[in-house]
Structures are given as structure tokens and as C-alpha cells.
Amino acid sequence: MYLVGAGPGAADLLTVRAARLLAQADIVFHDALVPDEVLSLAPKAEKVAVGKRCGRHSTAQRFIHKRLADAARKYRVVVRLKGGDPMLFGRAQEEVSFLKTKNINVEIVPGITAALGAAAELQVSLTQRGVSRSVVFATPRAAPGEPPSNWVRAVAGADTAVLYMASHEAEFVETELLAAGMRPDTPVAVAEDVSMPAAALHAGKLAELQSLAARCEGGPALLLIGDVFEALQAAAGSERVLRVASQII
């Protein structure tokens, strides 16, 4: 069983190992956000969608566990393909732990997480000398029954922060971070469809975060927060929107 990172979207950002395993795969269980271009790298595999997206039909995790275990006993090469990196906000630990209880060997193949894909595409380092020496990846979301997250304290205390699964909660994020003492003029950006042809950037300041996120068109988006994004804020100008093909600025 292989847990493979699909990266932020562009097929040519997969690792060589990931592409090799997809070519060999008999069956691929894939997330909702994995594009067809990536799935095409597994031409002989059966493809099974087991995606989870906010506000949409999702596959129950216990069902995913069972399908993975059943497939591991039936097929030679089973790939669980997860968007970005499987070890970051990907429920990988739940799946790995379950498979180990069934004595199923698991190999994890890392991928480029969306935050690093965005930094590369924007040509903005998340760490910069004299500006940012700490980076936080966080999400404000918590499943029902989970304890509250301390994401506000973590983000407010970091030089640079990237929030996953947060664009639909931008108003809440803006309110909470301002209440925690962050400057209203803190540079922020909303990066949508990172690495894809339809990629877009909406840049401004924290006090505008809700309105910036509202300009997204439904693609997966990240909230980027910190002084390292000051140049994006300036480049966006009055429209605060930049469209990209291969570069954003």
C-alpha cells in the first residue's frame, strides 16, 4: 500500500517516485481535488474517488479504511493518492494506523504541499532574513467532537502563516486574528488553484480578508498572512487581483 502525495495540482510537480507508482498501480483511491491530468498517469489502474470537500458529499473515513484494506489483499500495487502532501491535513495518520492494525505494510511518498507550491509560484519566500523566521501551517476547521484548536494563537505568534481549508471561513478568521491583536494592515493574500492554469491571487490587508476571499471562484484556496507578502499587496494595486498562467508577478 502506497500513500502518495499528488502535489498542489500540476502533474509535473509530482515526484518521480509518485509517477512511477501511478504507472504501476492496479487501483488508485484518490481525493476529490486530484485533477484528471494526474490520474492519467495511472493508465491501467481502476480509479476510485474517495474525496472530502467542505459542504459537499464526502466518503466516510471508515468506508475508505475498509476499501483500502480490501484492495491491499486483492491487488499488487494499491495507491492512495492524496492532494498536496499526505502527511499534512490529509488524514494520513488515521489511514496508516488502521492499515497497520490489519498488518498491511504502508510506504509514504511525500508531495509538494500547497503552501510551498504557492510560495514558489508567487516567488515569495515564506522565510526571509529580518522579516520572517517562523512559519505556521494551520487550519481553523475542526471535525464535530474534536477539541477546539489553538490556531489563532499559533498564527498570531508566527511571522508567516498559511491557513488551509479556511477560505470559506475568511470572515471568522479575520475577526479572530484582529481580536488577537494582529495589525489590520498586516499583508494577506488568497491564492486559488495553486499551480493550475486558472490560478489567481487576491492580495490586500487583513482587514480586507473577507472581501478578498469572496472573490474566489470555487477552487481550492489558501490564506497567506504575514509581512513577507507586502510586495504582493503593493503589486495588486487598487484591483487587488492578479491572474496567472505560469507566474503571478
Secondary structure in CASP SS format (residue, H / E / C, confidence):
PFRMAT SS
TARGET T0000
AUTHOR 0000-0000-0000
METHOD secondary structure of the structure
MODEL  1
M C 1.00
Y E 1.00
L E 1.00
V E 1.00
G E 1.00
A C 1.00
G E 1.00
P C 1.00
G C 1.00
A C 1.00
A H 1.00
D H 1.00
L H 1.00
L C 1.00
T C 1.00
V H 1.00
R H 1.00
A H 1.00
A H 1.00
R H 1.00
L H 1.00
L H 1.00
A H 1.00
Q H 1.00
A C 1.00
D C 1.00
I E 1.00
V E 1.00
F E 1.00
H E 1.00
D C 1.00
A C 1.00
L C 1.00
V C 1.00
P C 1.00
D H 1.00
E H 1.00
V H 1.00
L H 1.00
S C 1.00
L C 1.00
A C 1.00
P C 1.00
K C 1.00
A C 1.00
E E 1.00
K E 1.00
V E 1.00
A E 1.00
V C 1.00
G C 1.00
K C 1.00
R C 1.00
C C 1.00
G C 1.00
R C 1.00
H C 1.00
S C 1.00
T C 1.00
A C 1.00
Q H 1.00
R H 1.00
F H 1.00
I H 1.00
H H 1.00
K H 1.00
R H 1.00
L H 1.00
A H 1.00
D H 1.00
A H 1.00
A H 1.00
R H 1.00
K H 1.00
Y C 1.00
R C 1.00
V C 1.00
V E 1.00
V E 1.00
R E 1.00
L E 1.00
K E 1.00
G C 1.00
G E 1.00
D C 1.00
P C 1.00
M C 1.00
L C 1.00
F C 1.00
G C 1.00
R C 1.00
A H 1.00
Q H 1.00
E H 1.00
E H 1.00
V H 1.00
S H 1.00
F H 1.00
L H 1.00
K H 1.00
T H 1.00
K C 1.00
N C 1.00
I C 1.00
N C 1.00
V C 1.00
E E 1.00
I E 1.00
V E 1.00
P C 1.00
G C 1.00
I C 1.00
T C 1.00
A H 1.00
A H 1.00
L H 1.00
G H 1.00
A H 1.00
A H 1.00
A H 1.00
E H 1.00
L H 1.00
Q C 1.00
V C 1.00
S C 1.00
L C 1.00
T C 1.00
Q E 1.00
R C 1.00
G C 1.00
V C 1.00
S E 1.00
R C 1.00
S C 1.00
V E 1.00
V E 1.00
F E 1.00
A E 1.00
T C 1.00
P C 1.00
R C 1.00
A C 1.00
A C 1.00
P C 1.00
G C 1.00
E C 1.00
P C 1.00
P C 1.00
S C 1.00
N C 1.00
W H 1.00
V H 1.00
R H 1.00
A H 1.00
V H 1.00
A H 1.00
G C 1.00
A C 1.00
D C 1.00
T E 1.00
A E 1.00
V E 1.00
L E 1.00
Y C 1.00
M C 1.00
A C 1.00
S H 1.00
H H 1.00
E H 1.00
A H 1.00
E H 1.00
F H 1.00
V H 1.00
E H 1.00
T H 1.00
E H 1.00
L H 1.00
L H 1.00
A H 1.00
A C 1.00
G C 1.00
M C 1.00
R C 1.00
P C 1.00
D C 1.00
T C 1.00
P E 1.00
V E 1.00
A E 1.00
V E 1.00
A E 1.00
E E 1.00
D C 1.00
V C 1.00
S C 1.00
M C 1.00
P C 1.00
A C 1.00
A C 1.00
A E 1.00
L E 1.00
H E 1.00
A E 1.00
G E 1.00
K E 1.00
L H 1.00
A H 1.00
E H 1.00
L H 1.00
Q H 1.00
S H 1.00
L H 1.00
A H 1.00
A C 1.00
R C 1.00
C C 1.00
E C 1.00
G C 1.00
G C 1.00
P C 1.00
A E 1.00
L E 1.00
L E 1.00
L E 1.00
I E 1.00
G E 1.00
D H 1.00
V H 1.00
F H 1.00
E H 1.00
A H 1.00
L H 1.00
Q H 1.00
A H 1.00
A H 1.00
A H 1.00
G C 1.00
S C 1.00
E C 1.00
R C 1.00
V E 1.00
L E 1.00
R E 1.00
V C 1.00
A C 1.00
S C 1.00
Q C 1.00
I C 1.00
I C 1.00
END
